[in-house]
């Protein structure tokens, strides 16, 4: 691993480092409660509040570490206490008795897990001591997330207060160990990111009790599609649709889809300038590079086609007798192409509404028979009265979660099956149902 500056390694274990002097959670008491944690979504490198949530069991602590350690602790809490005390005493053996590096923990992620050159307990203790002052540590909250118990804490540093997490969970062999979020589980990474964001902007990231959004997808962290003893639930609002993106005659059911279809038509019509203008500034720069490459490829292709046509005409001039010959048979590949069905144009299938952030999911063809592997999505940002596509060629932890079929089953985005009418039942026309879901 390349040499990192102070704090850079711990930035690699989650969101960028945020230093502030306050921002403790406004909850009181130490009893476990079911709470919905608002998720930040990284838009072009900057976290933004969203109306997507992870519901977990949590308790607010907001105690000094010494107060926390003096109380009655369960096994996970005792391991956390032992690790912090070992760092304070510079006791590598005690620290190593509970600690495993992130790359040694059980992984549900699909990205590369953080690993140091000196990846043993001694190396990790040196990094911790170089960044944090564990003699000035506050335990903020405790979360139960599937098989993991997470501890959110604040520590004094030379630059201010830094918030991070440690967790107790299974390692690759199934043993219970303590480690740090580092890419092996996007759920732990997203929860840590939410609490880091709450430190800088507590009002936007207050945990919400009793939130019941329209869509609640349990995350199978327990293995074998099981949510485990302490379920984590991904909560969001949205609506299933089936809007052809190439047909402007079909009315879009929402302003965001009306905007998105116009952008899609622009790119299919090769109106590149109009398409680029539909993106947020940082994404525009990358999209412009892409459209310029597309235009260059198009011009090169036209140039080659023109040269080939001129070559054919020249050959005909040299061999005029061929002009009256019988036309050659249509090549087999051309016959196959002519007989092939028309291409399936993209249809919008679902709009995830986390206003001001929307995710527009698309798949080829109409109907609800789309395969999850064919479903893609695009970020759209709502700014005032305008919508802009964003995050072009960007990636974040939310993407890792949404694109991992072992954690998020996209079938939940399909419309519910239509119930068959009862035999000989009298048909009664019902009033149309609203296309929007209830908002909390």
Buried (B, 14 or more C-beta within 10 A) or exposed (E): EEEEEEBBBBBBBBBBBBBBEEBBBEBEEBEBBBBBBBBBBBBBEEBBBBBBBBBBBBBBBBBEBEEBBEEEBEEBBBBBBBBBBBBBEEBBEBBBBBBBBBBBBBBBBBBEBBEBEEBEBEBBBBBBEEBBEBEEBBBBBBBBBBBBBBBBBBBBBEEEBBBBBBBBBBBEEEEBBBBBBBBBBBBBBBBBBBBBBBBBBBEBBBBBEEBEBBBBBBBBBBEEEEBBEBBBBBBBBBBBBBBBBBEEEEEBBBEBBBBBBBBBBBBEEEBBEBBBEBBBEBBBEBBBEBBEEEEEEEEEEEEEEEEEEEEEEEEEEEEEEEEEEEEEEEEEEEEEEEEEEEEEBBBBBBBBBBEBBBBBBBBBBBEBEBEBEBBEBBBBBBEEEEBBBBBBEBEBBBBBBBBBEEBBBBEBBBEEEEEEEEEEEEEEEEEEEEEEBEEE
